[in-house]
Amino acid sequence: MMREHFVAIVPLAGRPLPAIDPSRPCPDNLLPKFEGDHFRIHGTSGLRAVVSPAGAILGLLFDRGQRRPADRLSDADWAGIAASRGRILTERYWGSYVAIVGVGDDVAIVRAPFGDLACYYHQGADALYIASDLSLLLEAARSSRRISADHVSRQIAWPDHRFRETCLADIKELRGGERLTVSEGDIRVESIWTPWPFIDPGRQLEDGIEAGRRLRDAVGLAVAARSAACRRPLLLLSGGLDSSVTAACLRAAGADFSCLNLRADDPLSDETRYARCVADTVGADLSVERLAADYVDVRRSGAAHLPYPVHRCFTQAQDAIAQQVATRLRADAVFDGGGGDNVFFASRSVSMLADCLLTAGFDRRFRSAAEALGDLAQVGMPRLVAKAMHRAWWRTRTPRHAAADQFLSPDLRRELGRTTAHEWLQPPPSALPGRAAHVGLLVPAQSMVEAVNAGAPYEAVSPLASQPVIEACLRIPSWLWLARGRDRAAARAAFQERLPAAIVDRRSKGTPTTFVAQILERNRITIRDMLLGGWLAGQGLIDTAALSRLFNDDTPAHDLSFVSLMTLVDAEAWARAQG
């Protein structure tokens, strides 16, 4: 299982093109992929590339509706790409690509929305260096790792957000749906794809049957297209709705796949019976492995090779076992249902009811949604109505994403209060509260597919968090995601004929929190020494007094504060690994 790697150089202000040394610390030597007057690209032998005299599109590029990646484009297609400076790629195509295209004397770099081919860049004195890997970027630019304490603190406060500035000084990331343009030495970045056009009232799918069909087609397309590039996928099958939907679509696509269920020692995380039910339904082999804390070393960072601490240490166990099973089964990619909760709007918020009030008042649709939400959240109708009215007419439509600053220093907490949030958390005035809340949930989904999966030791694919699926989901009104006894109702309805009733009607959900608490208690002394005498404390980023009080209390973790604590552990391990 090999990832695709590339490095590109764009000269600045008329400078000559620097050379690329093809010997790199990656699975294969870098080979020339594109040679031109305005930029040069090298990549590994397995790197897919659609090339023309204008430039190259690296990675997986799918035409809308197609399940096989494109290996060539017509001259007319390339003319449209150049004329739009790459914008048309986000409108007519999707996938996991980075496009580098010459437009006159300018160079445009575009990254696919929710694409998992990374794109980091560094501006040197004579050139802009772009690469899929931090190590390639640093070597090509002859730069060194320098940690930015300010950006580390921001990453700790919002671990699920993507920022252009990484946690290493002078290293930035081009996020999905963005375009970077190099023009006469000037470098500018802009968003050319955002979720907001898809929540426009004129594009909403009011009919539930049509919404289900569009959603089913989009998910089927995404899973079939990503699996077509694999010989034998391995699916991480929890038995929850999202991974079960992925299993059903893999079977419909005719993929030769196996499933892996990870079972921890506590009952809350044991979903084996649900996973077996799904595996039997789709006719796939199922391996069940124990998720043990023995696999986890809190001193090691799974994101050491990335420019930010985004890999949670508890996933070391999942990564290790998945890699072992994939090797045994000769699987060449590991699929999962990651991001499904966010994409399928797994919310129990009154923002959904507020949308009903703002569009049609107290009609039948409102009553149905309110009854469903009351059943799910166990809240009485009078209270729901009052909260929905307040949400609709008296509260800002901006979704709340508070900083996870519990253990950061008091000075930092005050400073972070002035930090600009992700632009997807700043809805246009016309956005309904529920629609804005759905878009807000896509921020962590973006982080997962564009950054967290990059930390896995294997080719990780989360097809639910892909552009076609997200665009289809955004066109479904918020009230259609609710039904009696069901969240994610539109997705459940769309796939109810392909999944067992036990999965479609399931209300419970497995959680790794008990496993994370077990890791904390097992490593309590190590974690205390790491944090109270480590890099974060030395930089003054954390509240060591509060942490000392916490560690002096021998009571086992009983609330979710340990989740914020483990985020600090991940950041500390990452900082130490930068050396």
C-alpha positions in Angstrom: 0.0 0.0 0.0 1.8 3.1 -1.3 0.8 6.7 -1.1 1.3 9.1 -4.0 4.0 11.8 -3.6 5.0 14.8 -5.5 7.1 18.0 -5.3 6.9 21.1 -7.5 8.8 24.3 -7.9 7.5 27.6 -9.2 10.1 30.3 -9.6 9.4 33.8 -8.3 9.9 37.2 -10.0 11.5 35.9 -13.2 14.0 33.7 -11.4 15.3 30.6 -13.1 13.9 27.2 -12.1 16.0 25.6 -9.3 16.8 21.9 -9.9 15.1 19.1 -8.0 17.3 16.4 -6.6 15.2 13.2 -7.3 16.7 11.3 -4.4 14.2 11.6 -1.6 13.1 9.8 1.6 10.0 8.3 0.0 8.9 4.8 -1.2 10.1 5.4 -4.7 12.5 7.8 -6.5 10.9 11.0 -7.8 10.6 11.1 -11.6 9.9 14.0 -13.9 6.1 14.5 -14.4 6.1 17.9 -16.0 8.8 20.2 -17.3 7.9 23.7 -18.4 9.0 27.3 -18.4 7.1 28.3 -15.4 7.2 25.3 -13.1 8.5 21.7 -12.8 6.9 18.7 -11.1 8.5 15.4 -10.0 6.5 12.5 -8.5 6.7 8.9 -7.6 6.3 6.3 -10.3 2.8 5.4 -9.1 1.6 9.0 -9.1 -1.4 9.4 -11.4 -1.1 12.5 -13.6 -3.2 14.0 -16.4 -0.7 16.1 -18.3 -0.9 18.6 -21.1 1.4 21.4 -22.3 -0.5 23.7 -19.9 0.3 21.7 -16.8 -0.7 18.6 -14.8 -3.4 17.3 -12.5 -1.9 15.0 -10.0 -3.8 12.3 -8.2 -7.3 11.0 -8.8 -9.6 13.1 -11.0 -13.1 12.0 -11.7 -15.5 13.5 -14.2 -19.0 14.0 -12.6 -20.9 10.8 -12.9 -17.8 8.7 -13.8 -16.4 5.9 -11.6 -13.1 5.5 -13.4 -10.4 8.2 -12.9 -9.6 10.2 -16.0 -6.3 9.5 -17.7 -6.6 12.3 -20.3 -8.6 15.4 -21.0 -9.4 17.0 -24.4 -7.9 20.3 -25.6 -11.3 21.9 -25.0 -11.2 20.7 -21.4 -7.8 22.1 -20.8 -8.8 25.4 -22.4 -11.7 25.6 -19.9 -9.4 24.8 -17.0 -6.9 27.5 -18.1 -9.6 30.1 -18.8 -11.1 29.5 -15.3 -7.7 29.3 -13.6 -8.7 25.9 -12.3 -12.1 26.8 -10.9 -13.9 24.6 -13.4 -12.2 21.6 -11.8 -14.3 22.1 -8.7 -17.5 22.4 -10.7 -17.2 19.7 -13.4 -14.9 17.2 -11.6 -14.2 15.8 -8.2 -11.6 13.5 -6.6 -8.3 13.7 -4.7 -6.1 15.8 -6.8 -3.8 18.8 -6.9 -3.8 20.7 -10.2 -0.8 22.9 -11.2 -1.6 24.8 -14.4 0.1 27.6 -16.3 -2.1 30.5 -17.3 -0.1 32.9 -19.3 2.8 34.0 -17.1 0.8 33.0 -14.0 0.6 29.6 -12.3 -2.6 28.4 -10.6 -2.5 25.6 -8.0 -5.9 24.0 -7.0 -6.6 21.4 -4.4 -9.7 19.2 -4.7 -12.5 19.9 -2.1 -12.1 17.2 0.5 -9.3 15.7 -1.4 -6.9 13.5 0.7 -3.8 14.3 -1.5 -2.0 16.8 0.7 -0.6 20.1 -0.6 1.9 22.0 1.6 3.9 25.0 0.4 6.9 27.2 1.4 7.9 30.5 -0.1 11.6 30.7 -0.5 13.7 33.7 -1.7 13.7 32.5 -5.3 10.8 30.0 -5.7 7.6 28.6 -4.3 8.0 25.0 -3.2 4.9 22.7 -3.2 4.8 19.1 -2.0 2.6 16.3 -0.8 4.9 15.5 2.1 6.6 17.7 4.7 9.9 15.9 4.3 9.9 16.4 0.6 9.0 20.1 1.0 11.7 20.8 3.6 14.4 19.1 1.5 13.4 20.7 -1.8 13.3 24.1 -0.1 16.4 23.4 2.0 14.4 24.6 5.0 14.4 23.3 8.6 11.6 22.6 11.1 10.8 25.5 13.3 7.7 25.2 15.6 5.3 28.1 15.8 4.1 28.2 19.4 1.2 30.5 18.5 -0.1 28.1 15.9 0.3 25.1 18.2 -1.8 26.8 20.8 -4.5 27.5 18.2 -4.4 23.9 17.0 -4.9 22.7 20.6 -7.9 25.0 21.0 -9.5 23.9 17.7 -8.1 20.5 17.0 -10.7 19.8 14.3 -10.1 22.9 12.3 -7.9 23.4 9.3 -5.9 26.6 9.1 -3.6 27.7 6.2 -0.8 28.3 8.6 0.5 25.0 10.0 2.3 24.6 13.3 5.7 24.9 11.6 6.9 28.4 10.8 6.8 29.3 7.0 5.0 26.1 6.1 1.4 26.5 4.9 -1.2 24.2 3.6 -3.5 24.7 0.6 -6.8 23.5 1.8 -9.4 21.7 -0.3 -11.4 24.0 -2.5 -8.7 26.7 -2.5 -6.6 28.1 -5.3 -3.1 29.5 -5.0 -2.0 31.8 -7.7 1.6 32.9 -8.4 1.7 36.1 -10.5 4.8 38.1 -11.0 6.2 37.0 -7.7 3.0 37.8 -5.9 1.3 34.9 -4.1 -2.4 34.9 -3.2 -4.8 32.3 -1.9 -8.6 32.3 -2.3 -11.5 29.8 -1.8 -13.1 28.7 -5.1 -15.4 26.1 -3.5 -17.4 26.6 -0.4 -20.6 24.8 0.9 -22.8 27.9 0.9 -24.1 27.7 -2.7 -25.5 24.3 -2.0 -27.8 25.4 0.8 -29.4 28.0 -1.4 -33.2 27.7 -1.1 -33.6 27.3 -4.8 -31.4 24.1 -4.7 -33.1 22.4 -1.8 -34.6 18.9 -2.4 -37.9 19.3 -0.6 -39.2 15.8 -1.7 -37.9 13.2 0.6 -38.0 10.4 -2.0 -36.0 12.4 -4.5 -33.6 13.5 -1.8 -33.0 9.9 -0.8 -32.4 8.9 -4.4 -29.9 11.7 -5.0 -28.1 10.8 -1.7 -28.0 7.1 -2.5 -26.6 7.8 -6.0 -23.9 10.2 -4.7 -22.7 7.8 -2.0 -22.7 4.9 -4.4 -20.7 6.9 -6.9 -18.1 8.0 -4.3 -17.6 4.5 -2.9 -17.5 2.8 -6.3 -15.1 5.4 -7.8 -12.6 5.3 -4.9 -12.7 1.5 -4.6 -12.3 1.0 -8.4 -8.7 2.2 -8.0 -8.0 -0.6 -5.4 -7.5 -4.3 -5.9 -8.8 -5.4 -2.5 -10.1 -2.9 0.1 -10.4 -3.6 3.8 -13.3 -1.9 5.5 -13.2 -0.8 9.1 -16.7 -1.9 10.0 -17.9 -0.7 13.4 -21.6 -1.7 12.9 -22.7 1.9 13.0 -24.8 3.4 10.3 -21.9 5.2 8.4 -19.6 2.2 8.0 -22.6 0.0 7.2 -23.6 2.3 4.4 -20.1 2.1 3.1 -20.2 -1.7 3.2 -23.5 -1.8 1.3 -22.1 0.5 -1.4 -18.9 -1.6 -1.7 -21.0 -4.6 -2.3 -23.1 -2.8 -4.8 -20.0 -1.7 -6.6 -18.8 -5.3 -6.9 -15.7 -4.7 -4.8 -13.7 -7.7 -3.4 -13.5 -6.5 0.1 -13.2 -7.8 3.7 -14.2 -6.2 7.0 -12.4 -5.5 10.3 -14.2 -4.9 13.5 -12.2 -3.6 16.5 -13.5 -4.5 19.9 -12.3 -2.9 23.2 -12.8 -4.5 26.6 -15.7 -2.3 27.7 -19.3 -3.0 26.6 -19.9 0.6 25.2 -17.3 0.0 22.5 -18.3 -3.6 21.6 -20.3 -3.5 18.5 -19.4 -6.9 17.2 -22.9 -8.2 16.8 -23.9 -5.3 14.7 -20.8 -5.7 12.5 -21.5 -9.4 12.0 -25.1 -8.6 11.0 -23.8 -6.2 8.3 -21.0 -8.5 7.1 -23.5 -11.4 6.7 -25.9 -9.1 4.8 -23.3 -7.9 2.3 -21.6 -11.3 2.1 -18.1 -10.1 3.3 -15.6 -11.8 5.6 -15.3 -10.2 9.0 -12.2 -10.2 11.2 -12.7 -9.2 14.9 -9.7 -8.0 16.8 -9.2 -6.7 20.3 -8.4 -3.0 20.6 -5.8 -3.0 23.4 -4.0 -0.2 25.1 -0.8 -2.2 24.7 -0.6 -0.8 21.1 -0.5 2.8 22.3 2.7 4.7 23.3 1.7 8.2 24.5 5.3 9.4 23.9 5.1 8.7 20.2 3.3 11.0 17.7 1.5 9.4 14.8 1.7 12.9 13.2 5.5 13.4 13.5 5.8 13.5 9.7 3.0 16.1 9.5 3.2 19.9 10.1 0.6 19.8 12.9 -0.4 17.5 15.8 -3.6 16.1 14.3 -3.2 12.3 15.0 -4.8 11.2 18.2 -2.7 8.7 20.1 -5.5 6.3 20.8 -5.7 5.7 17.1 -2.3 4.0 17.2 -4.1 0.9 18.2 -6.5 1.0 15.3 -3.7 1.9 12.9 -1.5 -1.0 14.0 -4.2 -3.6 13.9 -5.6 -2.4 10.6 -2.1 -2.5 9.0 -1.5 -6.0 10.3 -4.8 -7.3 9.0 -4.5 -5.5 5.7 -1.0 -7.0 5.2 -2.4 -10.5 6.0 -5.3 -10.1 3.6 -3.2 -8.3 1.0 -5.5 -5.3 1.0 -4.2 -2.3 -0.7 -6.4 0.4 1.0 -8.4 0.7 4.2 -11.9 2.2 3.9 -14.0 3.6 6.7 -17.2 5.5 7.3 -15.3 8.5 8.7 -17.1 11.8 8.6 -20.5 10.2 8.2 -22.0 11.8 11.4 -21.0 15.2 10.1 -22.0 14.7 6.5 -25.3 13.1 7.4 -26.0 15.9 9.8 -26.2 13.7 13.0 -27.5 16.6 15.1 -30.2 16.9 17.7 -30.3 20.6 17.7 -33.3 22.9 17.7 -31.7 24.7 14.7 -33.5 22.2 12.6 -36.8 23.4 14.1 -35.8 27.0 13.7 -35.4 26.4 9.9 -39.0 25.2 9.8 -40.3 28.3 11.7 -38.3 30.6 9.4 -39.6 29.0 6.2 -43.2 28.0 6.9 -44.0 28.7 10.6 -45.8 26.2 12.8 -46.9 23.9 10.0 -47.1 20.1 9.7 -43.4 19.9 8.9 -42.5 21.7 12.2 -44.8 19.4 14.2 -43.3 16.3 12.7 -39.7 17.4 13.2 -40.5 18.6 16.8 -42.0 15.3 17.7 -39.0 13.4 16.3 -36.5 15.7 18.1 -38.4 15.4 21.3 -38.4 11.6 21.1 -34.6 11.5 20.4 -33.6 14.1 23.0 -36.3 13.2 25.5 -37.5 16.8 25.7 -41.1 18.0 26.1 -42.9 19.8 23.3 -43.4 23.2 25.2 -39.7 23.5 25.9 -38.7 22.5 22.3 -41.0 25.2 20.9 -39.6 27.9 23.2 -36.0 26.9 22.3 -36.8 26.8 18.6 -38.4 30.3 18.7 -35.4 31.7 20.5 -33.0 30.0 18.0 -35.0 31.3 15.0 -35.5 34.9 16.0 -33.2 36.0 18.8 -29.9 34.2 18.5 -27.2 34.6 15.9 -27.2 32.1 13.1 -23.5 31.5 13.5 -22.9 28.0 14.9 -21.0 27.9 18.2 -17.6 26.2 18.2 -16.0 27.1 21.5 -12.3 26.8 21.9 -11.1 23.7 23.8 -8.9 25.9 26.1 -9.5 24.2 29.4 -5.8 23.6 30.2 -4.2 26.4 28.2 -2.7 29.3 30.1 -5.0 32.2 31.1 -3.1 34.6 28.9 -3.6 32.3 25.9 -7.3 31.9 26.5 -7.8 35.6 26.3 -5.7 35.8 23.2 -7.6 33.0 21.5 -10.8 34.8 22.0 -9.7 37.2 19.2 -8.8 34.4 16.8 -10.6 34.4 13.5 -12.7 31.3 13.1 -12.9 29.0 10.0 -14.7 30.9 7.3 -17.3 28.1 7.1 -18.4 29.1 10.6 -19.3 32.6 9.3 -22.5 32.0 7.4 -24.0 34.6 4.9 -27.0 36.6 6.3 -29.5 34.5 4.3 -28.4 31.1 5.8 -30.9 29.3 8.0 -29.7 28.3 11.4 -29.9 24.6 10.7 -28.2 24.9 7.4 -25.4 26.9 9.0 -25.1 24.2 11.7 -24.8 21.5 9.0 -22.0 23.5 7.3 -20.3 23.9 10.6 -20.1 20.1 11.1 -18.2 19.9 7.8 -15.3 21.7 9.3 -14.1 18.6 11.3 -15.0 16.4 8.4 -12.6 18.5 6.2 -9.9 18.1 8.9 -10.4 14.4 9.1 -10.1 13.6 5.4 -7.5 16.2 4.5 -5.2 15.8 7.5 -6.0 13.1 10.0 -6.1 10.3 7.4 -2.7 11.5 6.2 -1.3 10.3 9.5 -2.4 6.7 9.0 0.4 4.2 8.0 -1.7 2.9 5.2 -3.8 4.2 2.3 -6.9 5.5 4.1 -10.1 6.3 2.3 -13.2 8.0 3.8 -15.5 8.1 0.8 -18.5 9.6 2.7 -16.5 12.8 3.2 -16.2 13.4 -0.5 -17.4 16.3 -2.6 -20.3 14.5 -4.4 -21.7 13.2 -1.1 -21.4 16.5 0.7 -23.0 18.5 -2.1 -25.9 16.1 -2.2 -26.3 16.2 1.6 -26.3 20.0 1.7 -29.2 20.1 -0.7 -31.4 18.2 1.8 -33.3 20.5 4.1 -32.5 20.1 7.8 -35.9 18.8 8.8 -35.6 15.8 6.5 -32.6 14.6 8.6 -35.1 14.0 11.5 -37.7 11.2 11.8 -39.3 9.5 14.8 -36.6 7.6 16.6 -34.0 8.5 14.0 -31.2 11.0 13.5 -29.5 11.0 10.1 -33.0 10.0 8.9 -32.4 10.9 5.2 -29.4 8.5 5.0 -31.3 5.8 6.9 -34.2 6.1 4.5 -32.0 6.1 1.5 -30.3 2.8 2.4 -33.0 1.0 4.4 -33.5 -1.6 1.6 -29.8 -2.5 1.5 -29.2 -2.7 5.3 -30.6 -4.9 8.1 -33.4 -3.3 10.1 -31.2 -3.6 13.2 -28.8 -1.1 11.7 -31.4 1.2 10.1 -33.3 1.5 13.4 -30.3 1.4 15.7 -30.2 4.3 18.3 -27.1 3.4 20.3 -23.6 4.3 19.1 -20.2 3.0 20.1 -17.7 5.4 21.5 -13.9 5.3 22.2 -14.1 7.5 25.3 -13.7 4.6 27.7 -10.7 3.3 25.8 -9.2 6.8 25.8 -9.8 7.0 29.6 -8.1 3.6 30.0 -5.0 4.9 28.1 -4.9 7.9 30.4 -5.0 5.9 33.6 -2.5 3.4 32.3 0.0 6.2 31.5 -0.9 8.7 34.2 2.7 9.2 35.5 4.2 9.3 32.0 1.7 11.9 30.9 2.2 14.0 34.0 6.0 14.1 33.5 5.5 14.8 29.8 3.2 17.8 30.3 4.7 19.4 33.5 8.2 19.2 32.2 7.9 19.4 28.5 7.8 21.7 25.5 4.3 23.1 26.0 5.1 24.0 29.6 8.5 25.5 28.6 6.7 27.7 26.1 4.1 28.9 28.6 1.2 27.5 26.6 -0.4 25.4 29.3 -1.8 26.0 32.8 0.7 23.9 34.8 -1.0 24.8 38.1 -4.4 23.4 36.9 -2.7 20.3 35.5 -0.8 19.7 38.8 -4.0 19.8 40.7 -5.5 17.3 38.2 -2.6 14.9 38.5 -2.6 15.2 42.3 -6.2 13.9 42.3 -6.0 10.1 42.1 -9.7 9.7 41.2 -10.1 8.0 37.8 -11.2 10.2 35.0 -15.0 10.7 35.3 -15.8 13.5 32.9 -14.7 14.5 29.4 -12.0 16.8 30.6 -9.5 14.0 29.8 -10.3 14.4 26.1 -8.8 17.9 26.2 -5.9 16.5 28.3 -5.1 13.9 25.7 -5.0 16.6 23.0 -2.2 18.2 25.0 -0.4 14.8 25.1 -0.7 14.6 21.3 0.7 18.1 20.9 3.6 17.5 23.3 4.6 14.2 21.6 4.4 16.0 18.2 6.6 18.9 19.4 9.2 16.6 20.8 9.3 14.6 17.5 10.2 17.7 15.5 13.6 17.7 17.2 
